[in-house]
Amino acid sequence: MKKFLLLTTTLLLFTSMSFGQEKRVPEVPTAPQLQPKSFPVHVSDKLNNSELVQRLRAESSTRPNRNKSMLIVDEEGDERSFFVYNFTNESFTARDFRLIKKGNLTQIWFEISEIENGHLNESVADSMFKYLEEESNSFSFNPNKGIIELSNEYLGDPPNYDGDNLVDFLITDIKDGWTESGGGGYTAGFFYGVDQNTDPGPGGSYRSNERDVLYIDSYPGIYSNGEADATRPLGTLSHEYQHLIHYRYNSIQSELTFINEAQSNFASLLSGYFPHSSYGSYLAETNVPLFQWNSGGNTLPDYGRAASFASYMWDQLGFENSGALTKNPASGRTGIVSTFNNLEAPFTFEEFLVNWGVANLINQEQVDDRFGYGHPFLTNLRVPVSYEDPDISSKTYEVESGAIEYIGFQQAQDFEISVTAGNTEVGEIRVITKSGTNTEVHVLNSGETFTTPAGEVFDNTYIMLVNTDTEYQTSDPVTFTVNSSGEQTYNLTTSSTYTEASTYYWALPYYNSSNVGRLGFSNEFTIGFDALVHSLELYVVGGQNTDGEPIEVKGQGTLRIAAYSDNNGAPGQALAADSIDFSQIGTGWQTFNVTDWDLVLEQGDVIHIVYELIVPTVDSDVNSIPLRLDDGRGVQNVTNIITQKGPLQFNRIFEYEEDTNGDGQPDQTVGQHGVWNNLVLAEAIVTNTETENSQPDKFRLSQNYPNPFNPTTNINFSLPKTTDVQLTVYSMLGRKVATLVNSTLPAGDHSISWDAQDLASGLYIYTIQAGDFSQTKKMVFMK
């Protein structure tokens, strides 16, 4: 090894093939499975925009109000029949229910057959009632209030159609085609506006319960895998309850789907639940019309966009003001603008849209409170930008109405950027620069040139293009023409040792049942090229577990990060180290820039990156950092646990075992766990003038560019001599999907373009075999 400062850097993704043998089952911390076989879907907005409900809305202005003298008073233990919509045959079916709990705001009815088959019981009712009327979880806006009181106070009041000031929750097995063997999406709950109308009786086009009703699924919404969990549907319940409230204020004219769903997604956040799991689907492709809703297609990106929009909006305007939009009778952008005006917002709609775009890119409130999310659930959300060559000549980008496009550059200096907007009235341009911990946002007017300070190298530079015209059904995209020039000084390479299939969170440090301290972990890396150690990345879990308890950095302590030499597969001597206080660690991906280590590695070096936790009390409930473990199915690098029962030691990490026969005891070893962390390396770029009349002095396979890509990418490699070369692409299951090269090539630098348009999105492996030289890297295809 040698220690000196490199002037240039590159991005590499590799995994060496070593397996740990230590077996440990009881130490795996209790945590939820992250990707269940079944998942909830929302249908309320679709139901309430149906032709039937639209007709009922139109008739409501001429229909007399319900006769309040017909008010029915229910008592606990009463049994009644209610009509429940059957999605499989699109009919209304009468089912028998029993009133289990009655409070000041709610009545909880259980379908009797679901009681008799064991899916519902008294403890489920007690737990559900507690969260509805008495308290909400610790992440809610006010944990001392139940979901219903909290929602009523901040979002608005329900319609109270039947005059009893109570909301009826019908807990029933919603018939939607879901089966336990098939899994997939199930209707976790819904509100249907037909219940806000007089029941037409048998033979009518609908049946109405003539009450304020929310339907909540009992199976698999509450009862799943042999257990009943009343907290499982609470996020959905909060979401659907906003739809009921919104119906009151938009009973005549329906709200734009985007706004209604945005508010419902925020309602979940208000009550302390993650607003929607599809944020990533939107952030992966932001150049889509803001208010578009694919009612007949894939709506996951739409839900993610709506959740992001509303979460950011009320982060800026205050959670306590969130009901102002639900109660606004105007629809779409008109309703948003009037709400902004009524709240005397410190920004226009156009400024809000631009700031939201910046927040999704950098998500750093400490830079400027306009440019990040404050809620702990949302602090790790960021747009995954692909990086381009800094030299762009008159490249055009078409940005849809209300949409945003990002262009990224990595490790560049002496940058000049010029952008022309085809419509300057709605075309907004921003340049964002990041250097270390310093991030700056620059306004760039159409036709002007942005220039970086001479000689200053930026880790990342982004161009953000925004179309603030949101009339997507009538307006054309805005065309932006981009020109840029600069010198790329570093390519950053991310080396990983885990699979993306996550399983558990792992709170460190703690003592196991044998009183052995578990104080951290390390990963072994084999270096594929001469490189500077640029930064370390560690994923810190945030959110809540199935018991509603927060998953977060707890208490006091220090995280020591270090690079060690190799000693027969374990860390040897420390090469460099830093310490980070717990108070400086957030959730999501945490990046620790360590370029000041000036630690340069040679190709073939083996090092260990060590994460050690130093705390006053070793107790994960008091002082700990929750980390992410994968499912143990991938080929991992050597991962060690830092143990202590006497001297500090490094032992192979435990393996993941599954219970395959359902007897409650693990009986099959899946594989060694990997911890979500990355080593980011920096490789020198040799300029054209430096390589003139020269040829490579070693074999090399570079990271594909761009990465992630859609649908084409370039793969570069270097040969120091004429060689037989095979360049092959495989799926993660090992299936060959493409042979890019299979011939004899001369010495020099070579570039191959690959088009993956006929393949599915996902992670792929590409391998080069050139004589005795072989190397493998990963790449991400993202449609």
LUMPA-231015 format. One line per 3 residues: number of its first residue (from 1); their letters; for each residue x, y, z of C-alpha. Coordinates in steps of 0.02 Angstrom, whole numbers, plus 50000, padded with zeros to 5 digits. Each point is the difference from the previous one (the first is absolute). Example, Ala and Ser with C-alpha at 12.3 -4.5 7.8 and 13.67 -1.06 7.14 Angstrom:
BEGIN
1) as) 50615:49775:50390  50069:50172:49967;
end
This chain:
BEGIN
1) mkk) 50000:50000:50000  50052:50180:49977  49936:50165:50069;
4) fll) 49986:50153:49888  49865:50116:49931  49923:49951:49834;
7) ltt) 49942:50138:49885  49865:49900:49913  49866:49860:50042;
10) tll) 49865:49848:49920  49843:49898:50050  50014:49809:50025;
13) lft) 49876:49875:50069  50064:49828:50049  49976:49858:50122;
16) sms) 50137:49876:50048  49949:49821:50034  50028:49950:50181;
19) fgq) 49880:49909:50116  49994:50009:50190  49975:49840:50098;
22) ekr) 49940:50067:50169  49821:49949:50034  49890:50105:50111;
25) vpe) 49811:49995:50013  49938:50075:50165  50097:50163:49978;
28) vpt) 49899:50062:49851  49903:50148:50070  49811:50001:49990;
31) apq) 49950:50096:49845  49869:49996:49864  50019:49920:49830;
34) lqp) 50017:50146:49880  49923:49925:49844  49844:49901:50045;
37) ksf) 49918:49890:49872  49842:50105:50008  49983:50188:49997;
40) pvh) 49856:50125:50022  49928:50099:49856  49886:50152:50003;
43) vsd) 49837:50008:49904  49895:50136:50083  50038:50138:49877;
46) kln) 49961:49887:49852  49836:49947:50080  49948:50178:50037;
49) nse) 50041:50061:49826  49892:49863:49924  49852:50043:49890;
52) lvq) 49881:49945:50139  50071:50116:50133  50016:50144:49877;
55) rlr) 49815:49981:49962  49958:49995:50185  50104:50157:50029;
58) aes) 49903:50091:49864  49833:49945:50073  50046:50047:50179;
61) str) 49969:50185:49971  49815:49965:49965  49979:49856:50123;
64) pnr) 49927:50040:50174  50112:49971:50150  49984:49838:50095;
67) nks) 49866:50006:50134  50100:50012:50162  49849:49938:50097;
70) mli) 50041:49829:49926  50165:49997:50096  50044:49825:50058;
73) vde) 50086:49985:50169  50112:49846:50013  50064:49916:50158;
76) egd) 50147:49882:50024  49946:49823:49963  49870:50051:49871;
79) ers) 49999:49898:49840  49951:50076:49833  50015:49965:49814;
82) ffv) 50101:50121:49894  50028:50005:49813  50181:49972:49948;
85) ynf) 50061:50025:49821  50069:49841:49920  50138:50045:49877;
88) tne) 50004:49829:49918  49821:50008:49933  49970:50189:50020;
91) sft) 49848:49976:50110  49941:50050:50174  49984:49855:50123;
94) ard) 49914:50003:50169  50109:49935:50142  49968:49980:50186;
97) frl) 50101:50105:50123  50011:50020:50189  50041:50166:50086;
100) ikk) 50155:49961:50102  50054:50174:50057  49910:50167:50012;
103) gnl) 50088:50162:50046  49975:50186:49987  50054:50006:49818;
106) tqi) 49994:49823:49931  49905:49837:49994  50098:49842:49960;
109) wfe) 49899:49860:49919  50071:49826:49970  49932:49886:49865;
112) ise) 49930:49855:50102  50071:49865:49887  50174:50076:50023;
115) ien) 49978:49986:50189  49945:49820:49986  50147:49947:49891;
118) ghl) 50126:50079:50120  50058:50143:49889  49931:50133:50121;
121) nes) 49993:50002:50189  49977:50116:50150  50185:50048:50009;
124) vad) 49994:50058:49819  49852:50112:50043  50087:50069:50155;
127) smf) 50159:50041:49904  49909:50078:49854  49889:50103:50115;
130) kyl) 50152:50064:50095  50081:50068:49842  49837:50069:49930;
133) eee) 49942:50094:50155  50134:50008:50135  50176:50018:49929;
136) sns) 50102:49987:49841  50177:49938:49977  50155:50096:50050;
139) fsf) 50030:50067:49823  49830:50083:49985  49976:50188:50008;
142) npn) 49924:49980:50173  50022:49826:50078  49880:50047:50141;
145) kgi) 49852:50000:49881  49922:49856:49907  49999:49993:49810;
148) iel) 49820:50060:49985  50015:50149:50117  50167:50046:49922;
151) sne) 49930:49991:49824  49842:50096:50046  50100:50139:50083;
154) ylg) 50124:50027:49859  49918:49935:49840  49815:50035:50029;
157) dpp) 49840:49917:50056  49916:49850:49919  49830:50027:49916;
160) nyd) 49898:49932:50148  49868:49942:49876  49898:49903:50128;
163) gdn) 50011:50133:50136  50074:49892:50139  50173:50083:49995;
166) lvd) 50079:49827:49989  50101:49915:49864  49958:49816:49973;
169) fli) 50148:49886:49966  49943:49839:49919  50139:49871:50021;
172) tdi) 49966:49869:49867  50086:49881:49880  49993:50111:49845;
175) kdg) 49969:49893:49847  50123:50060:49869  50072:49841:49924;
178) wte) 50147:49987:50120  50050:49825:50055  50129:49943:50125;
181) sgg) 50088:49891:49871  50001:50134:49867  50043:50148:50110;
184) ggy) 50024:50167:49913  49898:50157:50024  49848:50000:50113;
187) tag) 49875:50137:50042  50052:50048:50176  49854:50120:50024;
190) ffy) 49889:50122:49909  49868:50136:50012  49854:49996:49878;
193) gvd) 49893:50155:49972  49843:49897:49970  49980:49992:50189;
196) qnt) 49971:50189:49998  49836:49971:49908  49828:49928:50035;
199) dpg) 49992:49812:49974  49895:49967:49843  49951:49826:50062;
202) pgg) 50006:49833:49908  50017:50015:49813  50090:50167:50009;
205) syr) 50167:50032:49915  50084:50007:50170  49965:49969:50185;
208) sne) 50039:50128:50134  50028:49982:50188  49952:50184:50020;
211) rdv) 50144:50030:50121  50178:50066:50007  50084:49833:49966;
214) lyi) 50179:49942:49976  50029:49820:49947  50159:49917:50068;
217) dsy) 50063:49831:49940  50015:49864:50131  50088:49870:49893;
220) pgi) 50143:50025:49960  49986:50181:50059  49996:49952:50184;
223) ysn) 50016:49810:50006  50152:49933:49907  50122:49856:50020;
226) gea) 49900:49929:50146  50001:50161:50101  49882:50147:50023;
229) dat) 50081:50172:50007  49883:50148:50022  50138:50127:49964;
232) rpl) 50030:49934:49823  49859:50097:49915  50019:50163:50097;
235) gtl) 50102:50088:49866  49868:49952:49871  49861:50050:50120;
238) she) 50077:50175:50019  50014:50011:49811  49819:49949:49968;
241) yqh) 49930:50111:50138  50066:50153:49908  49899:49946:49848;
244) lih) 49844:49997:50109  50038:50174:50067  50041:50065:49826;
247) yry) 49832:49938:49936  49912:50120:50116  50087:50152:49928;
250) nsi) 49993:49941:49819  49830:49916:50004  49940:50086:49841;
253) qse) 50160:50011:49895  50128:49862:50020  50179:50047:50040;
256) ltf) 50142:49967:49879  50063:49825:50036  50179:50059:50026;
259) ine) 49948:50124:50136  49882:49881:50089  50130:49862:50003;
262) aqs) 50137:50123:50049  49898:50054:50151  49960:49820:50046;
265) nfa) 50183:49952:49990  50040:50147:50112  49861:49948:50121;
268) sll) 50099:49840:50031  50155:50102:50039  49899:50114:50115;
271) sgy) 49949:49845:50100  50177:49933:50004  50006:49877:49855;
274) fph) 50108:49997:49845  49894:50091:49869  50033:49882:49853;
277) ssy) 50129:49870:49954  50012:50055:49818  50103:50158:50023;
280) gsy) 50142:49915:49909  49891:49963:49848  49972:50186:49977;
283) lae) 50177:50056:50041  50068:49879:49870  49904:50095:49864;
286) tnv) 49952:50179:50043  49969:50063:49822  49814:49962:50003;
289) plf) 49853:50122:50008  49972:50052:50181  49812:49971:50007;
292) qwn) 49994:49848:49885  49917:49844:50071  50009:49833:49908;
295) sgg) 49829:49940:50052  50009:49854:49881  50184:49957:50022;
298) ntl) 50142:49999:50126  49956:50128:50134  50147:49966:50117;
301) pdy) 50104:50146:49931  49845:50111:50014  49977:49954:50183;
304) gra) 50185:50033:50031  49992:50169:49914  49844:50049:50096;
307) asf) 50074:49943:50166  50161:50095:49969  49906:50157:49946;
310) asy) 49884:50006:50151  50134:49951:50127  50112:50141:49939;
313) mwd) 49855:50125:49989  49948:49979:50181  50181:49989:50057;
316) qlg) 50014:50177:49931  49829:50067:50053  49980:49908:50164;
319) fen) 49913:49836:50037  49869:50096:50099  49943:50087:49839;
322) sga) 49980:49842:49896  49809:49999:50008  49993:50165:49906;
325) ltk) 50017:49906:49835  49880:49858:50046  49867:50129:50046;
328) npa) 50029:50108:49847  49854:49970:49879  50106:50047:49848;
331) sgr) 50087:49860:49907  50177:49974:49933  50124:50142:49983;
334) tgi) 49863:50128:50032  49970:49925:50171  50186:49994:50040;
337) vst) 50030:50181:49949  49851:50064:50099  50059:49899:50151;
340) fnn) 50173:50077:49984  49921:50172:49994  49886:49967:50149;
343) lea) 50149:49941:50102  50108:50146:49940  50132:49878:49939;
346) pft) 50174:50076:49978  50009:49931:49823  49900:49992:49840;
349) fee) 49945:49834:49926  50141:50012:49872  50130:50032:50135;
352) flv) 49931:49856:50103  50015:49881:49852  50182:50048:49970;
355) nwg) 50046:49987:50184  49917:49829:50009  50108:49944:49854;
358) van) 50158:50056:50091  49943:49914:50161  49976:49835:49908;
361) lin) 50175:50015:49930  50103:50048:50154  49879:49979:50147;
364) qeq) 50107:50105:50117  49903:50111:50119  50163:50057:50078;
367) vdd) 50047:50084:49835  49834:50094:49992  49835:49951:50080;
370) rfg) 49920:50015:49829  50106:49860:49930  49962:49848:50107;
373) ygh) 49873:49897:50096  49991:50019:50188  49906:49841:50043;
376) pfl) 50115:49855:50051  49909:49881:49882  50049:50107:49850;
379) tnl) 50178:50060:50033  50079:49867:49887  49896:50032:49843;
382) rvp) 50101:50056:49850  49989:49994:49811  50121:49869:49929;
385) vsy) 50085:50107:49867  50104:49921:49861  50163:50090:49964;
388) edp) 50049:50061:49828  50158:50057:49912  50029:50185:50042;
391) dis) 50011:50047:49817  49823:50020:49928  49966:50084:49834;
394) skt) 49825:50068:49963  49910:49852:50079  49812:50025:50017;
397) yev) 49890:49943:50143  49810:50005:49994  49924:50027:50172;
400) esg) 49816:49960:50027  49875:50115:50087  50042:50018:50184;
403) aie) 50143:49878:49977  50186:50005:50042  50154:49935:49910;
406) yig) 50172:49978:50080  50170:49992:49915  50149:49949:50107;
409) fqq) 50188:50018:49987  50128:49923:50117  50169:50064:50060;
412) aqd) 50019:50141:49874  50092:50167:49994  50010:50154:49887;
415) fei) 49817:49976:49957  49898:50110:49885  49812:49970:49983;
418) svt) 49877:50088:49886  49816:49954:49984  49866:50076:49889;
421) agn) 49816:49973:50040  49877:49992:49856  49869:50086:50108;
424) tev) 50080:50119:50124  49834:50036:50088  49988:49824:50071;
427) gei) 50176:49930:49976  50105:50011:50159  50185:49952:50010;
430) rvi) 50106:49966:50154  50182:49945:50018  50041:49909:50162;
433) tks) 50182:49973:50052  50063:49886:50138  50176:49998:50070;
436) gtn) 50024:49900:50159  49866:50061:50121  49974:50163:49906;
439) tev) 49848:50008:49885  49946:50154:49902  49847:50033:49891;
442) hvl) 50022:50124:49857  49864:50080:49893  50045:49993:49815;
445) nsg) 49900:50108:49882  49965:49938:49824  50146:50038:49884;
448) etf) 50121:50048:50138  50161:49905:50043  50044:49927:50169;
451) ttp) 50187:49982:50033  50083:49911:50146  50151:50081:50086;
454) age) 50163:49960:49911  50083:49841:50066  49862:49958:50125;
457) vfd) 49944:49820:49991  49818:49961:50041  49951:49826:50058;
460) nty) 49834:50018:49910  49923:50130:49885  49818:49991:49947;
463) iml) 49892:50091:49874  49816:50001:50049  49870:50043:49868;
466) vnt) 49822:50038:50056  49840:50031:49902  49886:50099:50117;
469) dte) 49850:49989:49882  49889:49864:50077  49860:49995:49871;
472) yqt) 50062:49833:49936  49844:49959:49898  50011:50159:49895;
475) sdp) 50181:50061:50006  50154:49942:49905  50165:49948:50079;
478) vtf) 50134:50132:50019  50158:49969:49899  50166:50043:50084;
481) tvn) 50163:50005:49901  50154:49962:50105  50183:50038:49964;
484) ssg) 50138:49962:50124  50187:49977:50005  50123:49953:50135;
487) eqt) 50134:49879:50056  49952:49846:50098  50135:49974:50130;
490) ynl) 49932:49854:50099  49893:49848:49967  49928:49930:50160;
493) tts) 49979:49812:50017  49880:49921:50125  50051:49828:50065;
496) sty) 49865:49903:50091  49992:49839:50101  49813:49969:50019;
499) tea) 49848:49953:49898  49855:50121:49977  49877:49875:50074;
502) sty) 49987:50067:50178  49937:49895:50144  50028:50072:50174;
505) ywa) 50061:50152:50092  50143:49967:50119  50020:50118:50148;
508) lpy) 50180:50010:50064  50081:49986:50125  49930:49868:50118;
511) yns) 50046:49846:50099  49938:49833:49936  49929:49860:50106;
514) snv) 50177:49939:50037  50049:50173:50063  50113:50031:49852;
517) grl) 50004:50181:49945  49949:50038:49820  50083:50168:49971;
520) gfs) 50003:50024:49812  50050:49917:49838  50128:50002:49860;
523) nef) 50003:49960:49814  50144:49938:49894  50032:50081:49830;
526) tig) 50121:49949:49863  50052:50155:49904  49982:49987:49811;
529) fda) 50107:50149:49949  50116:50133:50070  49882:50111:50097;
532) lvh) 49978:50130:50136  49876:49958:50139  49872:50137:49972;
535) sle) 49855:49965:50120  49905:49868:50098  49811:49975:49992;
538) lyv) 49896:49917:50135  49811:49972:49998  49914:50046:50163;
541) vgg) 49822:49935:50019  49859:50119:50047  49814:49976:50029;
544) qnt) 49906:49888:50119  49984:49815:50035  49842:49896:50002;
547) dge) 49970:50049:50182  49997:50184:49953  50167:50033:50086;
550) pie) 50122:50119:49915  50149:49931:49906  50132:50137:50015;
553) vkg) 50172:50048:50065  49981:49991:50189  50093:50078:50144;
556) qgt) 50181:50054:50003  50157:49929:49925  50132:50010:49865;
559) lri) 50012:49909:49834  50182:49965:49959  50033:49971:49815;
562) aay) 50168:49932:49947  50099:49914:49863  50107:49850:50050;
565) sdn) 50127:49892:49911  49961:49816:49976  50056:49865:50121;
568) nga) 49946:49830:49932  49821:50055:49966  49982:50112:50153;
571) pgq) 50047:50182:50032  50186:50020:50038  50078:50171:50029;
574) ala) 49902:50164:49997  50047:50108:49849  49885:50149:50035;
577) ads) 49850:50040:50109  49869:50131:50045  49865:50016:50133;
580) idf) 49821:50062:49979  49886:50046:50145  49828:49916:50002;
583) sqi) 49919:50173:49993  50073:50025:49824  49925:49839:49930;
586) gtg) 49830:50002:49914  49901:49864:49912  50018:49931:49825;
589) wqt) 50167:50000:49911  50132:50091:50103  50154:50056:49903;
592) fnv) 50165:50028:50091  50127:50091:49889  50175:49937:50046;
595) tdw) 50107:50077:49863  50103:50083:50136  50065:49827:50043;
598) dlv) 50103:50013:49839  49991:49810:49998  50050:49934:49828;
601) leq) 49986:49815:49959  50077:49897:49862  49911:49874:49891;
604) gdv) 49990:49834:50092  50012:50074:50175  49883:49925:50130;
607) ihi) 49931:50116:50134  49864:49994:50132  49880:50142:50036;
610) vye) 49953:49996:50184  49849:50078:50086  50020:49995:50190;
613) liv) 49872:50071:50123  50065:50073:50163  49862:50034:50128;
616) ptv) 49989:50034:50187  49877:49855:50023  49993:49849:49886;
619) dsd) 49811:49982:49983  49915:50016:49831  49843:50070:50083;
622) vns) 50103:50143:50072  50145:50038:49882  50000:49927:49825;
625) ipl) 50001:50024:49812  49879:49891:49898  50083:49927:49844;
628) rld) 49927:49904:49853  50036:49815:49971  49970:49913:49834;
631) dgr) 49920:49830:49979  50162:49903:49991  49965:49932:49826;
634) gvq) 50136:50093:49907  50186:49971:49981  50071:50109:50139;
637) nvt) 50172:50064:50038  50070:49949:50168  49892:50084:50131;
640) nii) 50058:49995:50181  49914:50045:50163  50105:50094:50125;
643) tqk) 49983:49896:50159  50063:50025:50175  50012:49880:50145;
646) gpl) 50170:50053:50054  50111:50066:49855  49919:50076:49846;
649) qfn) 49976:49867:49866  49930:49981:49824  49888:49850:49965;
652) rif) 49902:49955:49845  49824:50069:49999  49856:49883:50038;
655) eye) 49899:49911:49867  49816:50024:49963  49889:49850:50031;
658) edt) 49820:49974:49945  49855:49901:50071  49948:49903:49845;
661) ngd) 49879:49877:50080  49905:50125:50107  50039:49919:50170;
664) gqp) 50074:50160:50071  50179:49934:49995  50129:50050:49867;
667) dqt) 50049:49848:49899  50086:50065:49842  50156:50107:49986;
670) vgq) 49980:50130:49864  50170:50084:50006  50111:50125:50087;
673) hgv) 49924:50171:50030  50072:50155:49919  49986:50175:50076;
676) wnn) 49948:50144:49888  50159:50104:49980  50109:50061:49856;
679) lvl) 50181:50046:49970  50017:50143:49876  50165:50004:49906;
682) aea) 50077:50133:49889  50102:49960:49846  50109:50118:49899;
685) ivt) 49937:50050:49828  50134:50014:49869  49965:50143:49879;
688) nte) 50013:49987:49810  50161:50101:49998  50079:49883:50126;
691) ten) 49954:49843:49902  50057:50061:49830  50114:49872:49915;
694) sqp) 49985:49886:50152  49910:49839:50037  49932:49924:50163;
697) dkf) 50127:49921:50115  49875:49879:50079  49834:49911:49972;
700) rls) 49851:50096:50065  49810:49989:49998  49913:50165:50038;
703) qny) 49830:50030:50077  49864:50016:49869  49941:50176:49962;
706) pnp) 49869:50062:50031  49950:49894:50148  49855:49977:50034;
709) fnp) 49952:50005:49815  49848:49992:49886  50013:49914:49878;
712) ttn) 50180:50020:49938  50166:50008:50090  50184:49998:49955;
715) inf) 50130:49879:50067  50184:50048:49982  50150:49886:50023;
718) slp) 50187:50010:49970  50121:49871:49929  50190:50018:50015;
721) ktt) 50025:49873:49859  49906:49910:49861  49888:49874:50088;
724) dvq) 49851:49884:49978  49856:50088:50088  49829:49944:50060;
727) ltv) 49882:50130:50074  49839:49922:50065  49846:50061:50094;
730) ysm) 49905:49892:50126  49842:50020:50102  50015:49990:50190;
733) lgr) 49939:49821:49986  50152:49956:49892  49909:49990:49833;
736) kva) 50100:50067:49853  49902:50141:49918  50127:50071:49877;
739) tlv) 50172:49969:49924  50072:50170:49957  50174:49947:49943;
742) nst) 50071:49832:49947  50153:50035:49893  50183:50047:49997;
745) lpa) 50028:50186:50031  50159:50107:49986  50082:50091:50144;
748) gdh) 49917:50164:50049  49841:50072:50073  49835:49927:49940;
751) sis) 49818:50051:50023  49845:49892:49974  49820:50064:50001;
754) wda) 49862:49885:50065  49813:50022:49973  49894:49909:50132;
757) qdl) 49829:50061:49943  49930:49823:49982  50049:49950:50178;
760) asg) 49916:50031:50167  50061:50135:50119  50121:49937:50131;
763) lyi) 50179:49963:50048  50115:49919:49870  50179:49935:50006;
766) yti) 50127:50024:49860  50162:49902:49992  50156:50016:49894;
769) qag) 50119:49857:49964  50159:50059:49912  50137:49870:50003;
772) dfs) 50034:49964:50184  49914:50161:50054  49819:49995:50057;
775) qtk) 49892:50127:50091  49816:50018:50042  49894:50153:50035;
778) kmv) 49817:50040:50030  49884:50121:49912  49820:50057:50025;
781) fmk) 49873:50006:49858  49854:50112:50051  49856:50024:49879;
end
